[in-house]
Amino acid sequence: MDDLMEWQSATPAPSRAKRLKDPNWEQKQRAREYRVAARREKRNRKADEKKQRKLNATILRRMVRPCYLTSKPLHWAYAEQTRNPDKYSKNSERNRIRSIEIERRSIWSEALKQAQRLAAVHDPTGAAFNIGPVKTQEDGTVISLEALRRREERKAAMSRNEDATKESDSAHAHSAVPTGSGGASQVQSSGSNGLLLQGVKKLSKTQQKKLAAFEPRPPPPKPIIPEGIAILEGEENWLSLWDLSDGEIERRVHREKRRKAAARKALRLKQQSGKVERRAARDEKRRVYRDLKLTWKLIKEDEKRHKIKLKSAEDEEAKRIAVEISAHERQVALQVCTRLGLTLDSTPGVKDIRPRLLGMKGQAVDFDSLKIGDSFNDIKPKHAKTEGVGASRRVDLSSVPESGGAYVVSEAQTKSEDVADFIKLDVGEGVDFEALSYNHKLRRKIRRALENTQIRKELLVREQAREKCTEYGISIPAELSTPAKSYHERGNRLLPDGTLESEKSERVRLRLELAEFNKAARVLRKQAKEIAMEAGLRVHAEMTCRIPPRADVQAGYGIGWHVSSEPDPNDMIRTDDLALV
């Protein structure tokens, strides 16, 4: 409880279980709060420094020019706020000194490398060039033996550090966590060290490397080039730049900056000089490629329609084959029933099965009054007049049933009910009489009704044949169990051998078709790219006057500007203009 009485922090104290589990919770909490406060203080300090830098830059760049330097009045001098051409730069003098030092060290390094390359050819020991022994590596580069030795030492030191880190990690993993007074004193000491380092700015590894690189170091021994040995053609004599002063090196750095800036500007101008032509060529190339892709779309749509047509033809063929198979199985089943002594004429109950069909507007069709031919559409009434001009389209009142009669609607019924016709024919169902129209729809219904009636008759014969086989203890033939109607499985392709295509065969076929389509598409894309590229190059050459322009394209208007056959109203001469002239 004592530690809780002394605890004063914005963070609430942990639970009793957590305090018993970790005795050093108070030191850890204080260290965490210190880290958070340090981060907050650093963030605020950097924000304040940034604001001050911006303010300093504003003050320096908005300075007022003295009145005696201008011929304008005093209020003009204060009203005219000029821009200082020397923009504010943080640590400009330090950066200037560092740029000079970097350039001097690069000159020394290039001079040593140049002497090493010459020594590798003339004197590998390097004594004549005032350098150490050198060695030519496998890739053709030249390096000193001293640099190789330092490289090996760095590798050995890195390997030793890695081994030591692995050993320390394994030792920490196997050792127990210190508890009690020892752990508390250790954390307390670390906390005190952290409090002592509160005002010290921590540097990152990158900053440390930069500071180490900028530290002053003695110059290396100056190499010499013996008489009779010339440097390679095209190389700069770096040894002649060894003893340049700070001013000369600064001017060299400025010249190099100006040269790079001029190169960048020249590149921008070069890129912008042909911008219009390149854009026109690009637009023409895209337009040609887009037009060719539209033709591919039409080809693909035609191919799709062709596939749909083939699919429908395959379905029709499959249906026809299914009907033929069903008709053959029905014929075989009737032959089996005939061998058992049962036929359509001798089986009782067959003649009682009559076709029934509701015609147009709910009227029943009298199949006895129909003359049915062999073809599908050869269905007509027996009393219909078919030859000459005597065929009439009027309603035949003789076909009205005898129970039907006519009655006159009274005036009271007319007023009470909304009756459209005054004379109605009572056919018996309460509907108006109308002669049936034997169109294609009714003929199709009649054919289906006759086919269903025939199937019902055959099924009755089959049923009695199966009962007879069961009665006499005869095994029922398989022909009597075949389906009476045709069965067609839509979607499966019928193979040339008469079997249906399996799912695996369909996947293989579709994969092969897709591969062929992709192959053809690749060829088309390659040809289209070549054509589009040629069109773009042609337009670029026309706009740059390398080839004569085409007659139907106006120069300077880009792509898509063709000469119109219609006169331009802006170019026409009006009478008012002539009067003004």
WOWOVEN-V918014 format. One record per residue. PSI is psi in degrees with one decimal (NA if undefined). NEAR is the number of other ideal C-beta (glycine too) atoms within 12 Angstrom. D_CENTER is the distance of its C-alpha to the mean C-alpha in Angstrom with 1 decimal. Layout:
psi->PSI near->NEAR d_center->D_CENTER
psi->PSI near->NEAR d_center->D_CENTER
//
This chain:
psi->-25.1 near->9 d_center->64.3
psi->-41.1 near->8 d_center->65.5
psi->-30.9 near->20 d_center->62.1
psi->-34.7 near->16 d_center->60.8
psi->-35.0 near->8 d_center->63.7
psi->-13.1 near->11 d_center->62.9
psi->120.9 near->18 d_center->59.1
psi->103.2 near->14 d_center->58.0
psi->155.5 near->19 d_center->54.3
psi->-26.0 near->12 d_center->51.6
psi->129.8 near->15 d_center->49.8
psi->150.8 near->11 d_center->51.6
psi->144.7 near->19 d_center->53.4
psi->172.8 near->21 d_center->51.8
psi->167.4 near->12 d_center->53.3
psi->-37.3 near->13 d_center->56.5
psi->-40.9 near->9 d_center->54.7
psi->-35.8 near->16 d_center->52.3
psi->-39.2 near->20 d_center->55.2
psi->-32.7 near->13 d_center->57.1
psi->-37.2 near->13 d_center->54.1
psi->99.5 near->20 d_center->53.5
psi->-21.9 near->22 d_center->56.8
psi->24.8 near->30 d_center->55.1
psi->-32.8 near->27 d_center->52.9
psi->-44.7 near->27 d_center->54.8
psi->-39.8 near->24 d_center->54.4
psi->-40.5 near->24 d_center->50.7
psi->-41.2 near->26 d_center->50.2
psi->-40.1 near->26 d_center->52.2
psi->-38.4 near->24 d_center->50.2
psi->-44.3 near->21 d_center->46.9
psi->-34.9 near->20 d_center->48.3
psi->-41.5 near->24 d_center->49.5
psi->-42.4 near->21 d_center->46.0
psi->-43.5 near->17 d_center->44.4
psi->-37.3 near->19 d_center->47.2
psi->-42.2 near->22 d_center->46.8
psi->-41.4 near->15 d_center->43.1
psi->-42.5 near->14 d_center->43.9
psi->-39.4 near->17 d_center->46.7
psi->-40.8 near->19 d_center->44.6
psi->-43.8 near->14 d_center->41.9
psi->-38.3 near->14 d_center->44.5
psi->-42.2 near->16 d_center->46.3
psi->-36.3 near->15 d_center->43.3
psi->-41.4 near->14 d_center->42.5
psi->-41.0 near->14 d_center->46.2
psi->-39.2 near->15 d_center->46.2
psi->-41.3 near->15 d_center->43.1
psi->-41.3 near->14 d_center->44.8
psi->-39.2 near->16 d_center->48.0
psi->-42.6 near->18 d_center->46.3
psi->-39.2 near->16 d_center->44.7
psi->-42.3 near->15 d_center->48.1
psi->-42.9 near->19 d_center->49.9
psi->-39.5 near->20 d_center->47.5
psi->-42.7 near->17 d_center->48.1
psi->-43.5 near->15 d_center->51.8
psi->-32.0 near->21 d_center->52.0
psi->-7.8 near->19 d_center->49.8
psi->38.0 near->18 d_center->51.7
psi->147.5 near->21 d_center->55.2
psi->132.4 near->21 d_center->58.0
psi->143.2 near->20 d_center->59.9
psi->153.8 near->13 d_center->63.7
psi->-32.3 near->16 d_center->65.8
psi->-12.0 near->9 d_center->68.0
psi->-7.4 near->13 d_center->65.1
psi->157.3 near->17 d_center->64.5
psi->9.1 near->10 d_center->66.8
psi->162.6 near->15 d_center->65.4
psi->175.5 near->11 d_center->67.0
psi->-41.6 near->15 d_center->66.2
psi->-28.3 near->11 d_center->64.0
psi->-35.9 near->16 d_center->61.9
psi->-37.9 near->19 d_center->61.5
psi->-28.2 near->17 d_center->60.2
psi->-31.3 near->14 d_center->58.0
psi->104.2 near->19 d_center->56.4
psi->112.8 near->15 d_center->54.0
psi->162.8 near->19 d_center->53.0
psi->129.3 near->16 d_center->50.1
psi->121.1 near->18 d_center->51.2
psi->-26.1 near->9 d_center->49.7
psi->95.3 near->12 d_center->49.9
psi->152.8 near->14 d_center->47.0
psi->131.7 near->21 d_center->47.4
psi->129.5 near->16 d_center->46.1
psi->131.5 near->16 d_center->46.6
psi->46.5 near->13 d_center->48.9
psi->-40.8 near->14 d_center->49.2
psi->-40.8 near->12 d_center->52.3
psi->-41.7 near->15 d_center->50.9
psi->-35.2 near->16 d_center->47.8
psi->-43.1 near->19 d_center->50.2
psi->-40.2 near->19 d_center->52.3
psi->-39.4 near->23 d_center->49.3
psi->-38.6 near->25 d_center->47.9
psi->-43.2 near->26 d_center->51.3
psi->-39.8 near->24 d_center->51.6
psi->-41.6 near->22 d_center->48.2
psi->-39.0 near->29 d_center->49.1
psi->-41.9 near->30 d_center->52.5
psi->-34.6 near->24 d_center->51.1
psi->-36.0 near->23 d_center->48.5
psi->-45.3 near->31 d_center->51.5
psi->-43.4 near->28 d_center->53.5
psi->-43.3 near->21 d_center->50.6
psi->-35.4 near->24 d_center->50.0
psi->-41.7 near->35 d_center->53.8
psi->-41.8 near->34 d_center->54.1
psi->-38.0 near->30 d_center->51.3
psi->-42.1 near->33 d_center->52.9
psi->-36.8 near->39 d_center->56.2
psi->-39.7 near->37 d_center->54.7
psi->-39.0 near->31 d_center->53.2
psi->-37.6 near->33 d_center->56.7
psi->-32.6 near->33 d_center->58.4
psi->-23.9 near->26 d_center->56.3
psi->-41.7 near->20 d_center->57.7
psi->-39.6 near->23 d_center->61.3
psi->92.9 near->24 d_center->62.2
psi->-21.0 near->23 d_center->59.9
psi->-23.0 near->18 d_center->62.3
psi->4.3 near->30 d_center->61.5
psi->-38.7 near->17 d_center->65.1
psi->-19.5 near->22 d_center->65.6
psi->7.5 near->34 d_center->62.5
psi->37.7 near->23 d_center->63.4
psi->170.3 near->35 d_center->60.4
psi->176.8 near->27 d_center->59.9
psi->147.1 near->23 d_center->59.3
psi->165.8 near->33 d_center->55.9
psi->139.5 near->23 d_center->53.9
psi->123.2 near->19 d_center->51.5
psi->177.8 near->16 d_center->48.4
psi->-32.6 near->8 d_center->46.6
psi->2.8 near->7 d_center->43.9
psi->-9.0 near->10 d_center->46.7
psi->155.1 near->16 d_center->46.6
psi->134.1 near->29 d_center->49.9
psi->148.6 near->28 d_center->50.5
psi->155.1 near->30 d_center->53.7
psi->-30.0 near->23 d_center->55.1
psi->-40.6 near->20 d_center->55.4
psi->-38.3 near->24 d_center->51.6
psi->-40.5 near->20 d_center->51.1
psi->-43.4 near->16 d_center->53.5
psi->-35.1 near->15 d_center->51.8
psi->-43.0 near->17 d_center->48.4
psi->-39.5 near->14 d_center->50.0
psi->-40.4 near->14 d_center->51.6
psi->-41.0 near->14 d_center->48.3
psi->-43.3 near->14 d_center->46.7
psi->-40.5 near->14 d_center->49.7
psi->-39.5 near->14 d_center->49.6
psi->-41.3 near->14 d_center->46.0
psi->-39.4 near->14 d_center->46.6
psi->-41.0 near->14 d_center->49.6
psi->-40.2 near->14 d_center->47.7
psi->-42.8 near->14 d_center->45.1
psi->-41.1 near->14 d_center->47.8
psi->-38.0 near->14 d_center->49.6
psi->-42.7 near->14 d_center->46.5
psi->-42.6 near->14 d_center->45.9
psi->-41.3 near->14 d_center->49.6
psi->-37.6 near->14 d_center->49.7
psi->-43.8 near->13 d_center->46.6
psi->-38.0 near->12 d_center->48.3
psi->-41.2 near->12 d_center->51.6
psi->-33.7 near->13 d_center->50.1
psi->-35.3 near->11 d_center->48.4
psi->-20.8 near->10 d_center->51.7
psi->155.1 near->10 d_center->53.9
psi->157.2 near->11 d_center->54.5
psi->128.0 near->16 d_center->53.6
psi->135.7 near->15 d_center->56.8
psi->170.1 near->16 d_center->58.2
psi->-153.0 near->13 d_center->61.4
psi->-34.3 near->12 d_center->63.2
psi->-46.6 near->15 d_center->61.8
psi->-40.5 near->20 d_center->58.1
psi->-43.0 near->21 d_center->59.1
psi->-35.2 near->17 d_center->61.0
psi->-45.0 near->20 d_center->58.0
psi->-37.3 near->28 d_center->55.6
psi->-39.4 near->20 d_center->58.2
psi->-40.6 near->16 d_center->58.7
psi->-37.1 near->21 d_center->55.0
psi->-40.5 near->25 d_center->54.9
psi->-39.2 near->17 d_center->57.9
psi->-39.6 near->15 d_center->56.2
psi->-38.2 near->23 d_center->53.2
psi->-32.9 near->18 d_center->55.5
psi->-30.2 near->12 d_center->57.2
psi->19.9 near->15 d_center->53.9
psi->-38.8 near->17 d_center->53.0
psi->2.9 near->12 d_center->53.6
psi->131.6 near->12 d_center->52.2
psi->126.2 near->13 d_center->48.8
psi->133.4 near->15 d_center->46.6
psi->143.7 near->12 d_center->44.9
psi->170.5 near->10 d_center->41.6
psi->-36.1 near->10 d_center->41.4
psi->-42.1 near->10 d_center->39.9
psi->-38.5 near->13 d_center->42.7
psi->-39.8 near->13 d_center->45.2
psi->-39.9 near->12 d_center->44.0
psi->-43.9 near->15 d_center->44.2
psi->-39.1 near->15 d_center->47.7
psi->-34.7 near->13 d_center->48.8
psi->-30.4 near->15 d_center->47.6
psi->0.7 near->20 d_center->49.5
psi->142.7 near->13 d_center->52.7
psi->137.4 near->13 d_center->55.6
psi->150.9 near->12 d_center->56.5
psi->148.7 near->9 d_center->59.2
psi->149.4 near->17 d_center->58.5
psi->165.8 near->23 d_center->58.4
psi->135.9 near->17 d_center->61.3
psi->122.6 near->21 d_center->61.2
psi->162.6 near->36 d_center->60.7
psi->155.1 near->22 d_center->62.9
psi->115.4 near->29 d_center->62.6
psi->159.8 near->19 d_center->65.8
psi->143.5 near->8 d_center->67.6
psi->-6.4 near->8 d_center->66.6
psi->122.7 near->20 d_center->63.0
psi->150.5 near->15 d_center->60.5
psi->164.2 near->24 d_center->56.9
psi->150.5 near->15 d_center->54.2
psi->135.4 near->7 d_center->53.6
psi->-9.0 near->7 d_center->50.8
psi->151.1 near->18 d_center->50.9
psi->144.4 near->17 d_center->52.2
psi->90.8 near->20 d_center->55.4
psi->-24.4 near->29 d_center->54.3
psi->-29.4 near->28 d_center->57.7
psi->-16.5 near->18 d_center->59.2
psi->9.8 near->22 d_center->56.9
psi->-40.6 near->29 d_center->58.1
psi->31.4 near->16 d_center->60.7
psi->147.6 near->22 d_center->58.9
psi->174.0 near->14 d_center->59.8
psi->-39.8 near->17 d_center->57.5
psi->-42.4 near->12 d_center->57.7
psi->-40.2 near->19 d_center->57.0
psi->-38.3 near->28 d_center->54.0
psi->-41.7 near->24 d_center->52.7
psi->-35.3 near->17 d_center->53.1
psi->-41.3 near->24 d_center->51.3
psi->-41.4 near->27 d_center->48.3
psi->-38.4 near->18 d_center->48.4
psi->-40.3 near->15 d_center->48.5
psi->-37.7 near->19 d_center->45.5
psi->-43.1 near->16 d_center->43.6
psi->-36.1 near->14 d_center->44.7
psi->-42.8 near->14 d_center->43.8
psi->-38.9 near->14 d_center->40.2
psi->-40.9 near->14 d_center->39.9
psi->-38.0 near->14 d_center->41.3
psi->-40.6 near->14 d_center->38.8
psi->-41.1 near->14 d_center->35.9
psi->-41.9 near->14 d_center->37.4
psi->-38.3 near->14 d_center->38.0
psi->-40.4 near->13 d_center->34.4
psi->-42.9 near->13 d_center->33.2
psi->-39.1 near->13 d_center->35.7
psi->-38.7 near->13 d_center->34.8
psi->-35.2 near->14 d_center->31.1
psi->-19.1 near->14 d_center->32.1
psi->-41.5 near->13 d_center->34.7
psi->27.9 near->17 d_center->32.4
psi->-43.5 near->16 d_center->29.7
psi->-44.8 near->20 d_center->30.7
psi->-42.6 near->28 d_center->30.9
psi->-39.1 near->22 d_center->27.7
psi->-40.2 near->20 d_center->25.9
psi->-42.2 near->32 d_center->27.7
psi->-39.5 near->29 d_center->26.9
psi->-43.5 near->24 d_center->23.2
psi->-40.8 near->25 d_center->23.4
psi->-40.7 near->33 d_center->25.4
psi->-43.2 near->28 d_center->23.1
psi->-38.4 near->23 d_center->20.1
psi->-44.7 near->23 d_center->22.5
psi->-42.0 near->29 d_center->23.8
psi->-38.2 near->27 d_center->20.5
psi->-40.1 near->20 d_center->19.4
psi->-39.6 near->19 d_center->22.8
psi->-36.3 near->26 d_center->22.5
psi->-34.2 near->21 d_center->19.2
psi->-39.1 near->15 d_center->21.2
psi->-35.6 near->18 d_center->23.8
psi->-36.8 near->22 d_center->21.4
psi->-42.0 near->15 d_center->20.6
psi->-40.7 near->14 d_center->24.3
psi->-41.1 near->18 d_center->24.9
psi->-39.8 near->18 d_center->22.3
psi->-40.8 near->14 d_center->23.9
psi->-41.3 near->14 d_center->27.3
psi->-38.4 near->19 d_center->26.3
psi->-44.2 near->15 d_center->25.1
psi->-38.0 near->14 d_center->28.4
psi->-39.3 near->14 d_center->30.3
psi->-40.3 near->18 d_center->28.8
psi->-40.9 near->14 d_center->29.7
psi->-42.1 near->14 d_center->33.2
psi->-38.3 near->16 d_center->33.6
psi->-43.5 near->19 d_center->32.5
psi->-38.4 near->15 d_center->35.1
psi->-39.0 near->16 d_center->37.7
psi->-40.6 near->24 d_center->37.1
psi->-42.4 near->21 d_center->37.5
psi->-41.1 near->17 d_center->40.7
psi->-39.9 near->20 d_center->42.1
psi->-39.6 near->28 d_center->41.3
psi->-44.0 near->20 d_center->43.1
psi->-42.2 near->17 d_center->46.0
psi->-38.6 near->24 d_center->46.4
psi->-37.9 near->25 d_center->46.2
psi->-41.7 near->19 d_center->49.0
psi->-40.4 near->17 d_center->51.1
psi->-41.6 near->22 d_center->50.7
psi->-41.3 near->24 d_center->51.7
psi->-39.5 near->23 d_center->54.7
psi->-43.0 near->17 d_center->55.9
psi->-37.1 near->28 d_center->55.7
psi->-39.3 near->30 d_center->57.6
psi->-40.2 near->18 d_center->60.2
psi->-40.0 near->22 d_center->60.6
psi->-39.4 near->33 d_center->61.0
psi->-36.3 near->31 d_center->63.8
psi->-39.5 near->21 d_center->65.5
psi->-41.3 near->29 d_center->65.6
psi->-35.3 near->35 d_center->67.0
psi->-39.7 near->21 d_center->69.6
psi->-28.3 near->18 d_center->70.8
psi->-2.5 near->28 d_center->71.2
psi->17.1 near->16 d_center->73.4
psi->126.3 near->30 d_center->71.0
psi->175.7 near->22 d_center->70.0
psi->-28.7 near->27 d_center->68.7
psi->-31.7 near->14 d_center->72.2
psi->-13.3 near->16 d_center->74.0
psi->125.3 near->28 d_center->71.6
psi->143.4 near->16 d_center->72.8
psi->-9.4 near->17 d_center->70.4
psi->-39.2 near->24 d_center->68.4
psi->-17.7 near->13 d_center->70.2
psi->-15.5 near->11 d_center->69.6
psi->114.8 near->23 d_center->65.8
psi->145.8 near->20 d_center->65.3
psi->141.8 near->25 d_center->62.1
psi->130.0 near->18 d_center->61.2
psi->132.6 near->28 d_center->58.7
psi->122.4 near->16 d_center->58.2
psi->-149.4 near->27 d_center->58.1
psi->135.9 near->20 d_center->57.1
psi->37.1 near->17 d_center->57.7
psi->10.5 near->17 d_center->58.9
psi->136.8 near->23 d_center->61.8
psi->147.6 near->23 d_center->62.8
psi->129.3 near->30 d_center->63.1
psi->104.1 near->20 d_center->66.4
psi->-21.1 near->23 d_center->65.5
psi->-23.0 near->13 d_center->69.3
psi->10.4 near->19 d_center->69.3
psi->144.9 near->26 d_center->66.4
psi->109.0 near->18 d_center->66.7
psi->123.3 near->25 d_center->63.9
psi->-167.6 near->14 d_center->63.4
psi->-36.9 near->9 d_center->61.5
psi->169.3 near->10 d_center->58.4
psi->-38.3 near->15 d_center->55.7
psi->2.7 near->17 d_center->56.6
psi->73.4 near->15 d_center->60.4
psi->123.3 near->32 d_center->61.3
psi->158.4 near->23 d_center->63.9
psi->149.4 near->26 d_center->66.9
psi->-30.6 near->17 d_center->70.2
psi->8.8 near->17 d_center->72.1
psi->141.1 near->21 d_center->69.6
psi->119.6 near->15 d_center->71.0
psi->-15.0 near->15 d_center->68.8
psi->151.0 near->7 d_center->71.0
psi->-168.9 near->7 d_center->72.3
psi->9.3 near->8 d_center->71.9
psi->-6.9 near->10 d_center->73.4
psi->125.9 near->14 d_center->70.1
psi->147.3 near->14 d_center->69.8
psi->8.0 near->11 d_center->66.8
psi->163.4 near->12 d_center->69.0
psi->129.8 near->16 d_center->69.1
psi->105.5 near->18 d_center->71.6
psi->-17.9 near->16 d_center->73.8
psi->-19.7 near->13 d_center->75.5
psi->-1.3 near->22 d_center->72.4
psi->134.4 near->20 d_center->72.8
psi->156.8 near->17 d_center->74.1
psi->-27.7 near->11 d_center->77.7
psi->-15.1 near->11 d_center->76.8
psi->147.9 near->20 d_center->75.0
psi->173.0 near->15 d_center->76.9
psi->145.7 near->16 d_center->76.7
psi->154.5 near->14 d_center->77.5
psi->133.7 near->13 d_center->77.7
psi->129.5 near->18 d_center->75.8
psi->167.4 near->12 d_center->78.2
psi->-33.5 near->11 d_center->77.8
psi->-41.4 near->9 d_center->77.4
psi->-33.0 near->15 d_center->74.5
psi->-38.4 near->14 d_center->73.0
psi->-38.1 near->10 d_center->73.3
psi->-33.9 near->10 d_center->72.1
psi->151.4 near->13 d_center->69.2
psi->87.8 near->9 d_center->66.7
psi->127.7 near->17 d_center->67.8
psi->-35.4 near->10 d_center->66.4
psi->140.7 near->16 d_center->69.0
psi->-27.2 near->14 d_center->72.7
psi->126.1 near->14 d_center->73.4
psi->151.1 near->19 d_center->71.3
psi->123.0 near->23 d_center->71.7
psi->104.6 near->18 d_center->71.8
psi->-15.8 near->25 d_center->70.2
psi->-19.7 near->17 d_center->70.6
psi->-0.1 near->17 d_center->67.1
psi->16.2 near->11 d_center->67.3
psi->159.6 near->16 d_center->65.0
psi->147.3 near->21 d_center->65.8
psi->138.2 near->28 d_center->66.8
psi->132.4 near->20 d_center->64.6
psi->139.8 near->26 d_center->64.8
psi->140.0 near->30 d_center->62.0
psi->114.5 near->19 d_center->59.7
psi->72.3 near->27 d_center->59.0
psi->-172.9 near->15 d_center->55.6
psi->-31.4 near->13 d_center->52.8
psi->-45.6 near->17 d_center->51.6
psi->-36.9 near->26 d_center->55.0
psi->-40.8 near->27 d_center->55.7
psi->-40.1 near->18 d_center->52.5
psi->-40.8 near->25 d_center->53.6
psi->-44.0 near->36 d_center->57.1
psi->-42.5 near->28 d_center->55.8
psi->-38.3 near->20 d_center->53.7
psi->-40.7 near->27 d_center->56.7
psi->-39.7 near->25 d_center->59.0
psi->-41.6 near->25 d_center->56.5
psi->-36.7 near->21 d_center->56.2
psi->-43.4 near->25 d_center->60.0
psi->-39.5 near->24 d_center->60.5
psi->-40.9 near->27 d_center->58.0
psi->-38.5 near->25 d_center->59.9
psi->-44.8 near->31 d_center->63.1
psi->-37.2 near->38 d_center->61.9
psi->-35.2 near->29 d_center->60.5
psi->-41.3 near->27 d_center->64.0
psi->-41.5 near->35 d_center->65.6
psi->-42.7 near->38 d_center->63.3
psi->-44.5 near->25 d_center->64.0
psi->-32.6 near->26 d_center->67.7
psi->-40.7 near->34 d_center->67.4
psi->-37.8 near->26 d_center->65.6
psi->-39.0 near->19 d_center->68.3
psi->-40.7 near->23 d_center->71.0
psi->-40.0 near->25 d_center->69.4
psi->-36.1 near->15 d_center->69.3
psi->-40.9 near->12 d_center->72.9
psi->4.1 near->13 d_center->74.2
psi->29.2 near->8 d_center->72.1
psi->140.9 near->16 d_center->70.1
psi->137.7 near->12 d_center->66.5
psi->123.6 near->23 d_center->64.1
psi->150.1 near->21 d_center->62.6
psi->-22.2 near->14 d_center->58.8
psi->-23.7 near->27 d_center->58.9
psi->-9.1 near->33 d_center->59.9
psi->3.4 near->19 d_center->56.7
psi->149.7 near->25 d_center->54.2
psi->143.1 near->20 d_center->52.1
psi->-29.2 near->27 d_center->53.9
psi->155.7 near->21 d_center->50.7
psi->142.8 near->22 d_center->48.1
psi->123.3 near->18 d_center->44.9
psi->122.3 near->23 d_center->41.6
psi->106.6 near->18 d_center->38.4
psi->140.7 near->16 d_center->35.7
psi->-25.6 near->14 d_center->32.5
psi->132.6 near->21 d_center->34.1
psi->141.5 near->26 d_center->34.9
psi->121.8 near->26 d_center->38.5
psi->163.3 near->17 d_center->39.2
psi->-25.8 near->11 d_center->42.0
psi->2.2 near->8 d_center->44.3
psi->-4.3 near->14 d_center->44.2
psi->160.1 near->14 d_center->42.0
psi->147.2 near->22 d_center->38.7
psi->134.7 near->22 d_center->35.5
psi->168.7 near->14 d_center->34.3
psi->-38.7 near->14 d_center->30.8
psi->-44.3 near->10 d_center->30.4
psi->-36.3 near->17 d_center->31.6
psi->-41.9 near->17 d_center->29.2
psi->-42.2 near->13 d_center->26.2
psi->-42.1 near->14 d_center->27.5
psi->-43.9 near->18 d_center->28.0
psi->-37.0 near->17 d_center->24.5
psi->-40.7 near->14 d_center->23.1
psi->-40.1 near->14 d_center->25.4
psi->-40.0 near->17 d_center->24.6
psi->-39.4 near->14 d_center->20.9
psi->-42.0 near->14 d_center->21.8
psi->-40.1 near->15 d_center->24.1
psi->-43.1 near->20 d_center->21.6
psi->-37.0 near->14 d_center->19.0
psi->-45.0 near->14 d_center->22.0
psi->-36.7 near->18 d_center->23.1
psi->-38.5 near->20 d_center->19.6
psi->-41.8 near->14 d_center->19.6
psi->-43.4 near->15 d_center->23.0
psi->-42.1 near->22 d_center->22.2
psi->-41.0 near->18 d_center->19.3
psi->-44.2 near->16 d_center->21.7
psi->-40.6 near->19 d_center->24.5
psi->-40.4 near->26 d_center->22.5
psi->-40.6 near->20 d_center->21.5
psi->-42.9 near->18 d_center->25.2
psi->-43.2 near->24 d_center->26.4
psi->-40.8 near->28 d_center->24.2
psi->-41.3 near->22 d_center->25.1
psi->-39.5 near->19 d_center->28.7
psi->-42.2 near->30 d_center->28.6
psi->-42.2 near->28 d_center->27.2
psi->-35.9 near->24 d_center->29.9
psi->-42.6 near->26 d_center->32.6
psi->-41.1 near->37 d_center->31.8
psi->-42.0 near->29 d_center->31.9
psi->-34.8 near->21 d_center->35.2
psi->-41.6 near->28 d_center->36.6
psi->-26.1 near->32 d_center->35.9
psi->8.9 near->21 d_center->37.4
psi->30.2 near->12 d_center->40.4
psi->-28.0 near->13 d_center->40.1
psi->156.1 near->15 d_center->40.4
psi->140.7 near->13 d_center->42.0
psi->160.1 near->23 d_center->39.8
psi->159.6 near->19 d_center->39.4
psi->-28.4 near->10 d_center->41.8
psi->9.6 near->14 d_center->39.3
psi->128.5 near->23 d_center->37.3
psi->133.4 near->18 d_center->38.7
psi->138.4 near->22 d_center->38.6
psi->-4.6 near->16 d_center->37.0
psi->0.2 near->19 d_center->35.0
psi->-150.5 near->23 d_center->31.7
psi->144.3 near->31 d_center->29.8
psi->-0.8 near->18 d_center->30.5
psi->90.5 near->19 d_center->34.0
psi->150.8 near->15 d_center->36.3
psi->126.1 near->16 d_center->40.0
psi->144.6 near->12 d_center->40.8
psi->-21.4 near->7 d_center->43.9
psi->144.2 near->9 d_center->45.0
psi->144.6 near->10 d_center->47.1
psi->124.0 near->11 d_center->45.7
psi->-23.4 near->9 d_center->47.9
psi->-23.0 near->8 d_center->47.7
psi->-6.5 near->10 d_center->49.4
psi->141.9 near->12 d_center->52.2
psi->123.8 near->14 d_center->55.7
psi->160.0 near->12 d_center->57.3
psi->-33.1 near->9 d_center->61.0
psi->-37.9 near->9 d_center->60.8
psi->-40.6 near->11 d_center->59.4
psi->-38.5 near->9 d_center->62.3
psi->-38.6 near->8 d_center->64.8
psi->-38.3 near->8 d_center->63.4
psi->NA near->8 d_center->63.7
//
